[in-house]
Amino acid sequence: MPQMSPMLWLWLYLYFYMWFFFCLVIVYFLVFYKFKFIEFMKIKFNNIFFLKW
């Protein structure tokens, strides 16, 4: 098993943490916008419903 340099380990850690953070941000925004979209659709649906009456 070849010995890896500390710099390479550092880059690997940075790379994995970057991807992990990126995925968290994407998931957060997807969830956030999904809830916003649901609220928006509820408002739209209520407006349509009230207009029918």
CORZISUL-V690511 format. One record per residue. RES is the residue in three letters. SS is DSSP state (H for helix, E for strand, C for the rest). OMEGA is omega in radians with two decimals (* if undefined). Layout:
BEGIN
res: <RES,RES>
ss: <SS,SS>
omega: <OMEGA,OMEGA>
END
This chain:
BEGIN
res: <MET,PRO,GLN,MET,SER,PRO,MET,LEU,TRP,LEU,TRP,LEU,TYR,LEU,TYR,PHE,TYR,MET,TRP,PHE,PHE,PHE,CYS,LEU,VAL,ILE,VAL,TYR,PHE,LEU,VAL,PHE,TYR,LYS,PHE,LYS,PHE,ILE,GLU,PHE,MET,LYS,ILE,LYS,PHE,ASN,ASN,ILE,PHE,PHE,LEU,LYS,TRP>
ss: <C,C,C,C,C,H,H,H,H,H,H,H,H,H,H,H,H,H,H,H,H,H,H,H,H,H,H,H,H,H,H,H,H,H,H,H,H,H,H,H,H,H,H,H,H,H,H,H,H,H,H,H,C>
omega: <-3.10,3.13,3.13,-3.13,3.13,3.14,3.12,3.08,3.13,3.13,3.11,3.10,3.13,-3.13,-3.14,3.12,3.10,3.13,3.13,3.12,3.13,3.12,3.11,3.14,3.12,3.13,-3.14,-3.13,3.11,3.14,-3.12,-3.12,3.09,3.11,3.10,-3.13,3.11,3.11,3.14,3.13,3.08,3.14,3.12,-3.12,3.12,3.11,3.12,-3.13,-3.14,3.11,3.10,3.13,*>
END
